[in-house]
Amino acid sequence: PDVSIKDGFVRIDPAAAGLIDDEDGDEPGRAGFDPKGRPRGPKDAGGNR
């Protein structure tokens, strides 16, 4: 991001910030993620969830 405190603005690249969709779509992302196929362990295993 380009920040100028004196002028009072912040400029952000929308593609880098993820505000616009990528034309390619070849990068792995959450679109193909299947949370049901992920092993979670026993319900009483504890831990942060």
Backbone as CSV, one residue per row, in Angstrom:
resi,resn,N_x,N_y,N_z,CA_x,CA_y,CA_z,C_x,C_y,C_z
1,PRO,0.829,-1.208,0.000,0.000,0.000,0.000,0.861,1.254,0.000
2,ASP,0.335,2.268,-0.616,1.003,3.563,-0.670,0.305,4.468,0.334
3,VAL,1.024,4.897,1.376,0.425,5.680,2.459,1.115,7.029,2.545
4,SER,0.317,8.092,2.631,0.846,9.434,2.847,0.080,10.064,3.999
5,ILE,0.736,10.193,5.146,0.078,10.776,6.322,-0.115,12.273,6.103
6,LYS,0.853,12.904,5.455,0.782,14.350,5.237,-0.426,14.710,4.367
7,ASP,-0.637,13.949,3.294,-1.753,14.226,2.388,-3.042,13.563,2.845
8,GLY,-2.951,12.571,3.735,-4.148,11.933,4.280,-4.789,10.916,3.349
9,PHE,-3.999,10.076,2.707,-4.592,9.054,1.843,-3.861,7.735,1.986
10,VAL,-4.564,6.679,1.617,-3.996,5.336,1.547,-4.403,4.754,0.205
11,ARG,-3.429,4.300,-0.574,-3.720,3.698,-1.872,-3.363,2.219,-1.796
12,ILE,-4.313,1.355,-2.148,-4.126,-0.091,-2.071,-4.348,-0.697,-3.448
13,ASP,-3.479,-1.630,-3.812,-3.642,-2.352,-5.069,-4.802,-3.335,-4.906
14,PRO,-5.917,-3.168,-5.633,-7.083,-4.032,-5.432,-6.819,-5.503,-5.739
15,ALA,-5.942,-5.798,-6.688,-5.640,-7.197,-7.005,-4.859,-7.839,-5.864
16,ALA,-3.902,-7.100,-5.292,-3.103,-7.636,-4.189,-3.936,-7.793,-2.923
17,ALA,-4.944,-6.944,-2.755,-5.795,-7.013,-1.567,-6.892,-8.058,-1.710
18,GLY,-7.026,-8.648,-2.904,-8.047,-9.671,-3.118,-9.429,-9.095,-3.344
19,LEU,-9.497,-7.842,-3.774,-10.790,-7.193,-3.982,-11.374,-7.480,-5.357
20,ILE,-10.534,-7.910,-6.297,-11.037,-8.259,-7.626,-10.677,-9.709,-7.907
21,ASP,-11.498,-10.362,-8.697,-11.264,-11.762,-9.030,-10.144,-11.876,-10.049
22,ASP,-9.371,-12.940,-9.908,-8.288,-13.217,-10.842,-8.887,-13.851,-12.095
23,GLU,-8.423,-13.421,-13.241,-8.935,-13.947,-14.508,-8.561,-15.417,-14.696
24,ASP,-7.364,-15.808,-14.205,-6.875,-17.164,-14.435,-7.697,-18.192,-13.677
25,GLY,-7.757,-18.049,-12.392,-8.457,-19.022,-11.577,-7.690,-20.317,-11.403
26,ASP,-6.403,-20.328,-11.774,-5.598,-21.544,-11.678,-5.013,-21.755,-10.284
27,GLU,-4.957,-20.707,-9.479,-4.359,-20.828,-8.157,-5.270,-21.621,-7.231
28,PRO,-4.679,-22.474,-6.401,-5.519,-23.205,-5.447,-6.105,-22.244,-4.425
29,GLY,-7.357,-22.450,-4.120,-8.024,-21.570,-3.172,-9.073,-22.322,-2.403
30,ARG,-10.000,-21.600,-1.834,-11.038,-22.214,-1.028,-12.171,-22.766,-1.884
31,ALA,-12.175,-22.505,-3.177,-13.270,-22.965,-4.025,-13.344,-24.491,-4.061
32,GLY,-12.204,-25.178,-4.086,-12.199,-26.625,-4.157,-12.029,-27.301,-2.808
33,PHE,-12.118,-26.541,-1.726,-11.890,-27.086,-0.385,-13.123,-27.833,0.098
34,ASP,-12.937,-29.078,0.550,-14.038,-29.887,1.079,-13.773,-30.154,2.560
35,PRO,-14.417,-29.418,3.470,-14.130,-29.595,4.896,-14.597,-30.934,5.445
36,LYS,-15.526,-31.602,4.770,-16.036,-32.879,5.268,-15.021,-33.997,5.097
37,GLY,-14.105,-33.864,4.136,-13.112,-34.894,3.902,-11.890,-34.763,4.797
38,ARG,-11.896,-33.798,5.689,-10.747,-33.534,6.548,-10.900,-34.249,7.884
39,PRO,-9.940,-35.072,8.273,-10.063,-35.770,9.558,-9.933,-34.800,10.724
40,ARG,-10.855,-34.862,11.657,-10.855,-33.948,12.792,-10.507,-34.628,14.105
41,GLY,-10.557,-35.943,14.177,-10.263,-36.636,15.423,-11.520,-36.773,16.267
42,PRO,-11.382,-37.384,17.432,-12.546,-37.559,18.297,-13.084,-36.221,18.790
43,LYS,-14.378,-36.171,19.060,-15.009,-34.926,19.503,-14.481,-34.468,20.856
44,ASP,-14.040,-35.401,21.694,-13.553,-35.028,23.020,-12.028,-34.882,23.053
45,ALA,-11.405,-34.635,21.888,-9.950,-34.533,21.819,-9.439,-33.219,22.406
46,GLY,-10.301,-32.222,22.538,-9.878,-30.935,23.093,-9.183,-30.083,22.051
47,GLY,-8.437,-29.115,22.505,-7.731,-28.222,21.597,-8.562,-27.000,21.258
48,ASN,-7.943,-26.073,20.544,-8.637,-24.844,20.145,-9.378,-25.076,18.851
49,ARG,-10.659,-24.849,18.859,-11.456,-24.956,17.640,-12.394,-23.801,17.574
